[in-house]
């Protein structure tokens, strides 16, 4: 039996860019502990990987169509309704903040 793992909630929140209150962190920690314990149970499975069997979730052949070159719209038409452009590109607001 594995010993109960300690979860570093502050580190996980920093990685996920989450700003949680202390109450939110307290609610999240036991949930994450349960998830980690469940994933660790996978190590208990006895798998024989030497047979090389592959199972797919789809039991019927997928309908495939041949790749065909199709005409696309021009850059001017693609940019026509954009609120702001820069050359041949659509300008969008910056969403990544620097720390």
CORJODA-V794762 format. One record per backbone hydrogen bond with DSSP energy under -1.0 kcal/mol. CO is the residue of the C=O (numbers start at 1). NH is the residue of the N-H. E is the energy in kcal/mol with one decimal. If there is no record, write none. Layout:
CO|NH|E ; CO|NH|E
//
This chain:
7|9|-1.3 ; 8|12|-2.2 ; 9|13|-2.9 ; 10|14|-2.0 ; 11|15|-2.4 ; 12|16|-2.3 ; 13|18|-3.0 ; 21|25|-2.4 ; 22|26|-2.2 ; 23|27|-1.8 ; 24|28|-2.0 ; 25|29|-2.3 ; 28|32|-2.3 ; 29|33|-2.4 ; 30|34|-2.0 ; 31|35|-1.9 ; 32|36|-2.6 ; 33|37|-2.5 ; 34|38|-2.3 ; 35|39|-2.5 ; 36|40|-2.3 ; 37|41|-1.1 ; 39|42|-1.3 ; 40|43|-1.3 ; 41|44|-1.5 ; 42|45|-1.2 ; 74|78|-2.2 ; 75|79|-2.1 ; 79|82|-1.1 ; 84|91|-2.5 ; 86|89|-1.0 ; 89|86|-2.6
//
